[in-house]
Structures are given as C-alpha cells and as structure tokens.
C-alpha cells in the first residue's frame, strides 16, 4: 500500500513548554486512530525516551549513531508500551551535534535516515531540543510541518521571533516545503485572563495562528511521564481529551486539506 508519510516537527528553543509531552501524546492519539507512528527523540536529555519507558543511560544504540551513519536506523528502533516506534536519544547526542558541524550536508542527516524508514509509518513526530542548533535544523529540514508549543505565561513568547526567522531560513535554504502550522498553547488555564492575554499578544505580534484546542495545565502529564507512558494511557482527563482533538484535526487536515481550527480567547 502506497501511503504518504507525514513528518511533524515539534520545536521551540525555549525549554519547559511541553514539547516532549506534545510529541508523546499526539503520537499515542494517532496510534489510537490506527496510524503507524514513529517518534524521534532529538534531545540529548532523552526526555521523550525516558517518558516512554526506556532508560537513556542503558541504550545499546541510539539516534546518535544513526545520525553519524554508524548504524542503520532500524537497528536503533524501540517499541513503546502504546505501540509506537521510537528512535531514542541519550547524552551521546550532544557529541553528535559537534561532530555533525564538521560535515557537509549536516542539516540533512535525519532526513536521510528517515528516508530509510518512512515507508513503514504513516506519521513521524520529531521532538526537537530546546535550542536552535544543528539538531533542531535537522528536525526542521526533515519535516513537512512544524508546530511551536507555547507556554501561556509571561515572557513565554520571548524568542518566538528568532524561531520564526529560523523557520524562514530553513524554508529558503534546506526545506522549501516546510509548513508552519502555528503555535500550540500549552499549560493553559482558562480561569485566568493572563493566559488569554498571552495568546492574544502572540497572535497579534507575530501574525501566527494559535491552534485549538489549547492544552490545559494538569498534573496528569507529570504522572504519565513518571509511569513510562503517555497521558492517554491513564484515566480520562482533560489533557488527553485535548490532544486527541488536536490529533484528529491534524489527520483531517492532512487527508482532506480541512483547515485547522484556531483558538480565539474569550475577552
């Protein structure tokens, strides 16, 4: 069966904005929909790898060796409790970043690796590190689409302008097909006017779509990471509901071109 593989990068150079939670939760939600999902951990901290039940310090091989061309991508693949495949990461990846800097075509290392795997998956979701270095450039160069998780708190949008310039550079130089879908509000508290004001400011200042639904603040995300599974694996909660809605919207967008809903805070 000839299917189109969609590659989504989840990126923001600011840490603590729920990138890893978004990757794990969207992946699990799409797996529930019957999609074959591959998750890619591009962060040397290995947070996605850890949150999906694998110890980054005990990996025999990781995406580090894959990016350097030392092993084939399928040799590094792991399974997750919810049925997704994972290209895991550990601290070795920090060394790969330095080594890639000395190589020609360094921005295309992940794209080349995924080309060997993508026929086996409907969706690939990339967890980019909290930086704008060569690893994030690899993620954006390999992707068809990008989402920017954005924490609904003061100063959360610091650096958004710089990130958007990076997106523009990637579109001009290494990946002209990259489409920025918008900002995804995370850690959202509908009870506060502050969260709404932050989103209004971002939408106005950067002319950036703010995707719906916003992802609410809930302790369930931390509990899920500690258990080695996504938030969708536990009891029904508002965070899981929001990610399922977003996953369904993305799949419809990719299948039919149906526009993604944008979030308009009540004011």
HUKA-V695414 format. One record per pair of residues at least 12 apart in sequence whose ideal C-beta (glycine too) atoms are under 10 Angstrom apart, sorted by the first residue. I is the first residue (numbers start at 0). GAP is how many residues later the second one is. If there is no record, write none. Layout:
BEGIN
I|GAP  I|GAP
END
This chain:
BEGIN
0|118  1|117  2|32  2|33  2|115  2|116  2|117  2|118  2|119  3|114  3|118  3|140  3|250  3|251  4|31  4|33  4|109  4|110  4|112  4|113  4|114  4|115  4|116  4|117  4|118  4|119  4|139  5|24  5|29  5|112  5|115  5|116  5|117  5|118  5|119  5|137  5|138  5|139  5|244  5|245  5|247  5|248  5|249  6|31  6|33  6|103  6|104  6|107  6|111  6|114  6|116  6|117  6|118  6|119  6|132  6|135  6|136  6|137  6|138  6|139  6|171  7|14  7|15  7|18  7|19  7|22  7|115  7|116  7|117  7|118  7|131  7|135  7|136  7|137  7|138  7|139  7|173  7|242  7|246  8|14  8|31  8|33  8|101  8|115  8|116  8|117  8|118  8|119  8|127  8|129  8|130  8|131  8|132  8|133  8|134  8|135  8|136  8|137  8|138  8|139  8|158  8|161  8|166  8|169  8|171  9|12  9|13  9|14  9|16  9|30  9|32  9|38  9|115  9|116  9|117  9|118  9|129  9|133  9|135  9|136  9|137  9|138  9|139  9|174  10|31  10|115  10|116  10|117  10|118  10|119  10|120  10|121  10|125  10|126  10|128  10|129  10|132  10|135  10|136  10|137  10|138  10|152  10|155  10|156  10|169  11|116  11|118  11|119  11|120  11|124  11|134  11|135  11|136  11|137  11|138  11|139  11|144  11|147  11|148  11|151  11|171  11|172  11|174  12|115  12|116  12|117  12|118  12|119  12|120  12|123  12|135  12|145  12|146  12|147  12|149  12|150  12|153  13|116  13|117  13|134  13|135  13|136  13|137  13|141  13|142  13|143  13|144  13|145  13|146  13|149  14|28  14|30  14|32  14|114  14|115  14|116  14|136  15|114  15|133  15|135  15|137  15|140  15|170  15|171  16|113  16|131  16|132  16|133  16|134  16|135  16|136  16|139  16|166  16|167  16|168  16|169  16|170  17|131  17|132  17|133  17|166  17|167  17|168  17|169  17|197  17|199  17|203  17|221  18|24  18|28  18|29  18|107  18|108  18|109  18|110  18|111  18|128  18|129  18|130  18|165  18|167  19|19  19|21  19|23  19|25  19|26  19|27  19|28  19|29  19|30  19|31  19|32  19|107  19|108  19|110  19|129  19|201  19|205  20|26  20|27  20|30  20|106  20|128  20|165  20|166  20|194  20|199  20|200  20|201  20|203  20|204  20|209  20|210  20|218  20|222  21|103  21|105  21|125  21|127  21|162  21|164  21|193  21|199  21|221  21|224  22|16  22|17  22|18  22|19  22|20  22|24  22|25  22|28  22|29  22|61  22|102  22|103  22|104  22|105  22|124  22|126  22|207  23|15  23|17  23|23  23|24  23|27  23|28  23|56  23|58  23|60  23|62  23|101  23|103  23|197  23|200  23|201  23|205  23|206  23|207  23|208  23|209  23|219  24|100  24|190  24|196  24|199  24|205  24|206  24|207  24|208  24|214  24|215  24|217  24|218  24|219  24|221  24|222  25|13  25|97  25|99  25|121  25|158  25|204  25|206  25|217  25|218  25|220  25|221  25|224  26|12  26|21  26|25  26|53  26|55  26|56  26|57  26|58  26|59  26|96  26|97  26|98  26|100  26|203  26|205  26|216  26|220  27|24  27|52  27|53  27|54  27|55  27|56  27|196  27|201  27|202  27|203  27|204  27|205  27|212  27|215  27|216  27|219  28|53  28|201  28|202  28|203  28|211  28|212  28|213  28|214  28|215  28|216  28|217  28|218  28|219  28|221  28|222  29|54  29|92  29|93  29|95  29|213  29|214  29|217  29|218  29|220  29|221  30|49  30|51  30|52  30|53  30|54  30|91  30|92  30|199  30|201  30|216  31|50  31|51  31|200  31|212  31|215  31|216  32|89  32|90  32|211  32|214  32|215  32|218  33|88  33|217  34|49  34|86  34|87  34|88  34|212  34|216  35|47  35|48  35|49  35|84  35|85  35|86  35|87  35|88  36|43  36|45  36|46  36|47  36|48  36|49  36|84  36|85  36|86  36|87  36|88  36|210  37|35  37|39  37|46  37|47  37|48  37|49  37|76  37|79  37|80  37|82  37|83  37|84  37|85  37|86  37|87  37|88  38|13  38|39  38|41  38|45  38|46  38|47  38|48  38|49  38|82  38|84  38|85  38|86  38|87  38|88  38|191  39|23  39|26  39|33  39|45  39|46  39|47  39|48  39|49  39|70  39|73  39|74  39|77  39|84  39|85  39|86  39|87  39|88  39|98  39|99  39|102  39|103  40|13  40|15  40|21  40|22  40|37  40|45  40|46  40|47  40|48  40|49  40|52  40|85  40|86  40|87  40|88  41|21  41|25  41|45  41|47  41|51  41|54  41|55  41|68  41|84  41|85  41|86  41|87  41|93  41|94  41|96  41|97  41|100  42|13  42|20  42|46  42|47  42|50  42|51  42|83  42|84  42|85  42|86  42|87  42|88  42|92  42|93  42|96  43|12  43|18  43|19  43|20  43|45  43|46  43|47  43|48  43|49  43|50  43|51  43|52  43|53  43|85  43|87  43|91  44|44  44|45  44|46  44|48  44|49  44|84  44|85  45|13  45|16  45|17  45|42  45|43  45|44  45|45  45|46  45|47  45|81  46|42  46|80  46|82  46|83  46|178  47|32  47|38  47|39  47|40  47|41  47|77  47|78  47|79  47|177  48|13  48|14  48|29  48|31  48|37  48|38  48|39  48|40  48|41  48|78  49|38  49|39  49|40  49|175  49|176  49|178  50|29  50|76  50|170  50|171  50|173  50|174  50|175  50|176  50|177  50|178  50|179  50|180  51|26  51|27  51|28  51|29  51|30  51|32  51|34  51|36  51|172  51|173  51|176  51|177  51|178  52|25  52|26  52|27  52|28  52|29  52|33  52|174  52|175  52|176  53|24  53|25  53|26  53|32  53|34  53|35  53|36  53|174  54|33  54|35  54|173  55|32  55|33  55|34  55|35  55|36  55|37  56|33  56|34  57|32  58|17  58|19  58|29  58|30  58|31  58|33  59|15  59|16  60|14  60|15  60|16  60|17  60|27  60|29  60|31  61|14  61|16  61|25  61|26  61|27  61|28  61|29  61|30  61|31  61|34  62|13  62|14  62|23  62|24  62|25  62|26  62|27  62|29  62|30  62|33  62|46  62|47  62|50  62|72  62|75  63|12  63|24  63|25  63|26  63|27  63|28  63|29  63|30  63|31  63|32  63|33  63|35  64|27  64|28  64|31  65|21  65|22  65|23  65|27  65|30  65|43  65|44  65|46  65|47  65|48  65|50  65|51  66|20  66|22  66|26  66|29  66|30  66|32  66|33  66|36  66|39  66|42  66|43  66|45  66|46  66|67  66|68  66|71  67|24  67|27  67|28  67|31  67|32  67|35  67|41  68|34  68|40  68|43  68|44  69|26  70|42  71|41  71|44  71|45  72|14  72|37  72|39  72|40  72|41  72|42  72|43  72|44  72|45  73|13  73|39  73|42  73|43  73|46  75|12  75|13  75|37  75|41  76|40  76|43  79|148  79|149  79|150  79|153  80|146  80|147  80|148  80|149  80|152  81|147  81|148  81|150  81|151  83|37  83|39  83|41  83|146  84|32  84|35  84|36  84|39  85|41  86|23  86|26  86|27  86|30  86|37  86|39  86|40  88|38  88|40  88|46  92|36  92|42  93|35  93|39  93|41  95|13  95|38  95|39  95|42  96|32  96|34  96|36  96|37  96|38  96|39  96|41  97|35  97|36  98|35  99|33  99|34  99|35  99|37  99|38  100|32  100|33  102|31  104|36  104|69  105|28  105|29  105|31  105|32  105|35  106|27  106|28  106|29  106|30  106|31  106|32  106|33  106|34  106|35  106|63  106|66  106|67  106|68  107|29  107|30  107|33  107|34  107|66  107|67  108|25  108|26  108|28  108|29  108|32  108|33  109|14  109|16  109|25  109|27  109|28  109|29  109|30  109|31  109|32  109|33  110|27  110|28  110|30  110|31  110|32  110|63  110|64  111|26  111|30  112|25  112|29  113|12  113|24  113|28  113|29  114|27  117|24  121|129  121|132  122|124  122|127  122|128  122|131  123|18  123|19  123|20  124|18  124|20  124|22  124|125  125|12  125|13  125|14  125|16  125|17  125|20  126|12  127|12  127|15  127|18  129|29  131|27  131|30  131|31  131|33  131|34  131|37  135|27  135|30  135|34  136|29  136|32  136|33  136|36  136|37  136|38  137|36  138|31  139|23  139|26  139|27  139|29  139|30  139|31  139|34  139|35  139|38  139|40  140|29  140|32  140|33  140|34  140|37  141|32  141|33  141|36  142|27  142|32  142|34  142|35  142|36  142|37  143|31  143|33  143|34  143|35  143|110  144|32  144|33  144|34  144|35  144|36  144|37  144|105  144|108  144|109  145|17  145|21  145|24  145|25  145|29  145|32  145|33  145|34  145|35  145|36  146|33  146|34  146|35  146|36  146|37  146|64  146|99  146|103  146|113  147|12  147|15  147|16  147|19  147|32  147|33  147|34  147|35  147|36  147|54  147|58  147|60  147|62  147|63  148|34  148|35  148|36  148|37  148|38  148|62  148|66  149|13  149|32  149|33  149|34  149|35  149|36  149|37  149|38  149|48  149|49  149|52  149|58  149|60  149|61  149|64  149|65  150|34  150|35  150|36  150|37  150|44  150|47  150|64  150|66  151|33  151|34  151|35  151|36  151|37  151|38  151|40  151|42  151|43  151|44  151|45  151|46  151|47  151|50  151|58  151|62  151|63  151|64  151|65  151|113  152|33  152|34  152|35  152|36  152|39  152|41  152|42  152|45  152|64  153|40  153|43  153|44  154|43  155|27  155|29  155|30  155|31  155|39  155|42  155|43  155|45  155|46  156|26  156|41  156|42  156|44  156|45  156|48  156|49  156|51  159|23  159|42  159|45  159|46  159|48  160|44  160|45  162|17  162|20  162|43  163|16  163|42  163|43  163|44  166|12  166|13  167|12  179|28  179|29  180|27  180|28  180|30  180|68  180|69  180|72  180|79  181|20  181|21  181|26  181|27  181|28  181|29  181|30  181|78  181|80  181|81  182|16  182|19  182|20  182|23  182|25  182|26  182|27  182|28  182|79  182|80  183|25  183|26  183|27  183|28  183|29  183|30  183|31  183|58  183|59  183|62  183|79  184|13  184|14  184|17  184|25  184|26  184|27  184|28  184|29  184|30  184|31  184|57  184|78  184|80  185|28  185|29  185|30  185|31  185|35  185|53  185|56  186|27  186|28  186|29  186|30  186|31  186|34  187|25  187|26  187|27  187|28  187|29  187|30  187|54  187|75  187|77  188|25  188|27  188|28  189|24  189|26  189|27  189|75  189|76  190|26  191|25  192|72  192|73  192|74  194|19  194|21  194|22  194|70  195|18  195|67  195|68  195|69  195|70  195|71  196|68  196|70  197|12  197|67  198|15  198|64  198|65  198|66  199|64  199|65  199|67  202|59  202|60  202|61  202|62  207|54  208|50  208|51  208|52  208|53  208|54  209|52  209|53  209|54  209|55  210|35  210|38  210|39  210|49  210|50  210|51  210|52  211|30  211|33  211|34  211|37  211|48  211|49  211|50  211|51  211|52  212|25  212|28  212|29  212|30  212|31  212|32  212|33  212|36  212|48  212|50  213|28  213|32  213|49  213|51  214|16  214|23  214|24  214|26  214|27  214|28  214|30  214|31  215|21  215|22  215|23  215|25  215|26  216|21  216|22  217|13  217|19  217|20  217|21  217|22  217|24  218|18  218|20  219|12  219|14  219|15  219|16  219|17  219|18  219|19  219|20  220|16  220|18  220|19  220|22  222|12  222|14  223|13  223|15  223|16  229|13  230|12  231|12  231|15  244|16  245|14  245|15  248|12
END
